Amino acid sequence: QVQLVESGGGLVQPGGSLRLSCAASGFTFSSYAMSWYRRAPGKERDFVAGISNTGPTTKYADSVKGRFTISRDNAKNTVYLQMNSLKPDDTAVYYCRAFVGSIYWGQGTQVTVSS
């Protein structure tokens, strides 16, 4: 079955960086677009970034453009989210998402940006 496992979250100071990873299994990873979402405290889950199946096409939420970079390694069945210049407003649980006939989510990884 489809499984998505995120890692790499943690506590970071404003201006710092983190790289999230999402390891995928149970489907032909290289055939599907992938995306990252986040849910901040008290808010709905929002789109952060997406990448096409082969990687040349990416899309970002306006709030993260120029600071976050989504990438993928199809040989490792993994999608990444490099987050730079982090702000307190980036504090959220970050989720990996795949649409493989149905929508699948990972369990999420907590990112806290605080001094």
Secondary structure as UniProt FT lines:
FT   STRAND          3..7
FT   STRAND          10..12
FT   TURN            14..15
FT   STRAND          18..25
FT   HELIX           29..31
FT   STRAND          34..39
FT   TURN            41..42
FT   STRAND          45..51
FT   STRAND          58..60
FT   TURN            62..67
FT   STRAND          68..73
FT   TURN            74..77
FT   STRAND          78..83
FT   HELIX           88..90
FT   STRAND          92..99
FT   STRAND          103..105
FT   STRAND          109..113
//
